[in-house]
Every structure is written in C-alpha cells, then in structure tokens.
Amino acid sequence: MPCYSTPADSQVTIAAELLYAVGMIEDDYHARLKSFLKRVTQQGYLALYASSLVQKEGPDAIAADLPQRLGALEQHVDPALSVKKNVNMTVSDVRALLPTIPNFIVDLLIVDLEANLHLFLSDLAGIDRSATAQSFENLLAKVWPRDARTKPDKTNLEQGEHWSYRQVILLSVIRNAIVHNGGHLDLLRVAARLRDACWTDDEIRDVVRMRERRIDDLFRFKRAVRTLANSALLHVETSAEQR
C-alpha cells in the first residue's frame, strides 16, 4: 500500500510551459541549479574549514583577538555601532561555545540549502514571488507529482516513495525546527508530515533523536536536493515537450 501523499497535479503550470517555449528552462534553470549547489558545497567547505581553524586557537587568544578581527569586517561609519566597542566575550564564553560551532555552521547551511531549493521549485512552478509561500508538498505536486516520482525506477523507492522526496521533506522539517524551535525536533509536531512522506514510525523516532546535525547530514541533504531538483526540472521539460 502506498503511503498517503498530497494529490498530484499532473498539469505543468502555464508559466513553466512559457519558460520552456522561450528557452529559459534549458538556459537558466539548469545553470541556476548547478550554480547554487556548487555555492552551497563550497561555502560549506570553507565555513567548516574556518571552524576547524578557530578550534585550534586557545580560548584566551580568541577572546583577546576577537574585537580586532571582527572590527576589520565592519563597514558602517557610526562609532556607536562599532564591533570593536561592542564585542563582549570572556574566555569562559569562548571555551563554552567553541565545541558548538561546527554544528551551528551546519545548521546555517541547512537553512540556506532549504531556502534555495524552495525558491527554485517555486519559480519552476510559476509561483509569483510576492505570493504566499507554498509547502514543498504542494510545489512538487505541480512540478514532480507522485505518479511521476514512483513510476520510472523502483530501485529509487523507499517505503513506496522516492528517496530524494523523503529526504527533502526531512530537510524542511529540520529547517523549521532550527528556525522556529531552537533546533529541537518535536515528535508531535513532525510525525504527521513525515508519515505523509512515507517515513515509518521507527524512522521518525530515530530522526527525533538527532539533536545535532553534522556535515554528513548536510551533504546527504545536498545530494537529495540535487536529485530532486534535476528530476523535477526533467519532468517539467518532458511534459512541455509532449504538448
């Protein structure tokens, strides 16, 4: 029995058809997808590299050097807002927070990855950027509906749903937890949505125990985003060609 899914919209939007007709899908969307995935990857490498360097420095040296280092980044001219004057971190503060930096950076990159995918799919679906934001479930019903996700290759299915779709819904759930709930995954809040994406109760319990996100989680999500976005783009192109 396939799990519950948002009703699929088999029609590609008029906006997407027009984009295809004038060549914008082929020229712009493929390049845009490649560009944002490359940027997320490389920013992740650099940010995590920087965090590893920071942790090699002693808390005393960091606390002493922090105002000067941050001051070199400021561009405003209001002395009252000067970073040099307002940074207030003790050695104890630095010592306590240093171990949290890698996971904090991963969370920032996860939020950025989710936001870029959401914008990409919204544009692909022809949703005006001034309109109310739609869920991934609704967007994918337009650009890569469930019947298209589950037909071509059964080896890509997990619990009756495409693996990348399951991971992208989890990505969205984790993004919401980071932004709205201090990173904590509340079983009561997330269970129904994950079940709709064909996550089993045992899998959901394991997910809820994931209190911190690591670099391997980030790059697993990036792989899912790449697969899902390319598949959605191919579906839109193919559907337009058949008209």
C-alpha positions in Angstrom: 0.0 0.0 0.0 1.5 3.4 -1.0 1.5 5.9 1.8 -0.7 9.0 1.8 0.6 11.7 -0.5 -0.6 15.2 -1.4 -2.9 14.9 -4.5 -0.7 15.2 -7.6 -1.3 17.9 -10.1 -0.4 16.3 -13.5 -0.5 19.6 -15.3 2.6 21.7 -15.7 1.9 25.3 -15.0 1.3 27.7 -17.9 4.3 29.8 -16.6 6.6 26.8 -16.8 5.4 26.0 -20.3 6.1 29.5 -21.4 9.6 29.4 -19.9 10.3 26.2 -21.8 9.0 27.7 -25.0 11.4 30.7 -24.9 14.3 28.5 -23.9 14.6 29.8 -20.3 14.3 26.4 -18.6 17.2 24.9 -20.6 19.4 28.0 -20.4 18.5 29.4 -17.0 17.2 26.7 -14.7 20.0 24.1 -15.4 22.7 26.8 -14.9 21.0 28.2 -11.8 20.6 24.8 -10.2 24.3 23.9 -10.9 25.4 27.3 -9.5 23.5 27.2 -6.2 24.5 23.6 -5.5 28.2 24.5 -6.2 28.0 27.5 -4.0 26.4 25.6 -1.1 29.1 22.9 -1.4 32.0 25.3 -1.5 30.6 27.6 1.2 30.2 24.5 3.4 33.8 23.5 2.8 35.1 27.0 3.7 32.8 27.6 6.7 33.7 24.2 8.2 37.4 24.7 7.4 37.2 28.0 9.2 35.5 26.4 12.2 38.3 23.8 12.4 40.9 26.6 12.5 39.1 28.5 15.2 39.0 25.4 17.4 42.8 25.2 17.2 43.2 28.6 18.8 43.2 28.8 22.6 40.1 30.5 24.2 42.4 33.1 25.7 43.8 34.1 22.3 40.4 34.2 20.6 38.8 36.3 23.4 41.7 38.8 23.1 41.8 39.0 19.3 38.0 38.8 18.6 37.2 42.6 18.7 40.0 43.4 16.4 39.2 40.6 13.9 35.5 41.5 13.8 36.3 45.2 13.6 38.2 44.5 10.3 34.9 43.3 8.8 32.7 46.2 9.7 31.7 48.7 7.0 29.5 51.1 8.8 30.6 54.6 10.0 28.6 55.0 13.1 31.0 54.8 16.1 28.2 53.8 18.4 27.8 50.6 16.5 31.5 49.7 16.3 32.1 46.0 16.6 35.4 46.7 18.4 33.5 48.6 21.1 30.6 46.2 21.5 32.1 42.7 21.4 31.8 41.3 24.9 33.0 37.7 25.2 35.0 36.3 28.0 37.5 33.4 27.8 34.8 31.3 29.6 32.3 32.2 26.9 34.6 31.2 24.1 35.6 28.0 25.8 31.9 27.0 26.3 30.8 27.9 22.7 33.8 26.6 20.7 32.6 23.0 20.5 29.2 24.1 19.2 30.5 26.0 16.2 30.7 23.1 13.6 27.1 22.1 14.3 25.9 25.7 14.3 27.5 26.3 10.9 25.9 23.1 9.5 22.5 24.3 10.7 23.1 27.7 8.9 24.0 25.8 5.7 21.0 23.5 6.0 18.6 26.6 6.3 20.3 28.1 3.2 20.1 24.9 1.2 16.4 24.6 2.0 15.7 28.2 1.1 17.4 27.9 -2.2 15.5 24.7 -3.2 12.2 26.3 -2.1 12.9 29.4 -4.3 14.0 27.2 -7.2 10.9 25.0 -7.1 8.6 28.0 -6.6 10.0 29.6 -9.8 9.8 26.4 -11.7 6.2 26.0 -10.7 5.5 29.6 -11.9 4.6 30.9 -8.4 4.9 34.6 -8.2 7.5 35.6 -5.6 5.0 38.0 -4.0 2.5 35.2 -3.4 2.1 33.3 -0.2 4.8 30.7 0.1 3.7 27.1 -0.6 4.9 23.9 1.0 7.3 21.5 -0.7 4.4 19.0 -0.9 2.3 21.5 -2.9 5.1 22.7 -5.1 6.2 19.1 -6.0 2.6 18.2 -6.8 2.9 20.7 -9.6 6.5 20.0 -10.9 7.1 16.4 -10.0 3.9 14.7 -8.9 3.9 11.4 -7.0 2.9 9.3 -10.0 6.0 10.6 -11.8 8.3 10.1 -8.8 7.3 6.5 -8.2 6.9 5.1 -11.7 10.3 5.1 -13.6 12.7 3.3 -11.4 11.6 1.2 -8.4 15.2 0.9 -7.1 14.9 4.6 -6.1 11.9 4.0 -3.9 12.0 3.7 -0.1 8.7 2.7 1.6 6.9 3.4 -1.6 8.2 6.9 -2.1 11.3 8.3 -4.0 14.2 8.6 -1.6 15.0 12.2 -2.5 11.5 13.3 -1.8 11.6 11.7 1.7 14.9 13.4 2.4 13.8 16.8 1.2 10.7 16.7 3.4 13.0 15.8 6.3 15.2 18.7 5.3 12.2 21.0 5.5 11.2 19.6 8.9 14.7 20.2 10.3 14.9 23.7 8.8 11.6 24.5 10.6 13.0 23.1 13.8 16.2 25.2 13.5 14.3 28.4 12.7 11.3 28.0 15.0 12.1 25.6 17.8 15.8 26.1 18.6 16.8 23.1 16.5 14.7 20.7 18.6 12.6 18.1 16.7 9.3 17.7 18.5 7.7 14.3 17.7 4.2 15.7 18.0 4.9 18.4 15.5 6.8 16.5 12.9 5.4 12.9 12.9 2.3 13.5 10.7 4.3 15.3 8.0 7.0 12.7 7.9 4.4 9.8 7.8 2.8 11.5 4.8 6.3 11.3 3.2 6.4 7.6 3.8 8.7 7.7 6.9 7.9 4.8 9.3 7.3 5.4 13.0 10.7 3.7 13.8 12.4 6.0 11.4 10.7 9.0 12.8 11.8 8.2 16.3 15.4 7.9 15.1 15.1 11.3 13.4 13.7 13.0 16.5 16.7 11.7 18.5 19.0 13.6 16.0 19.7 16.5 18.3 22.6 17.9 16.3 23.2 18.0 12.6 26.6 17.0 11.2 28.5 17.6 8.0 27.5 14.2 6.6 23.8 15.2 7.2 24.3 18.4 5.2 25.9 16.6 2.2 23.3 13.9 2.3 20.6 16.6 2.0 22.6 18.3 -0.8 22.6 15.0 -2.7 18.8 14.7 -2.3 18.3 18.3 -3.3 20.4 17.8 -6.5 18.5 14.6 -7.4 15.0 16.0 -6.7 15.6 19.3 -8.4 17.0 17.7 -11.5 14.2 15.2 -11.6 11.6 18.0 -11.3 13.2 20.0 -14.0 13.3 17.0 -16.3 9.6 16.3 -15.6 8.7 19.9 -16.5 10.7 19.8 -19.7 9.4 16.4 -20.8 5.8 17.4 -20.0 6.2 20.6 -22.0 7.7 18.7 -25.0 4.7 16.4 -25.1 2.2 19.2 -25.5 
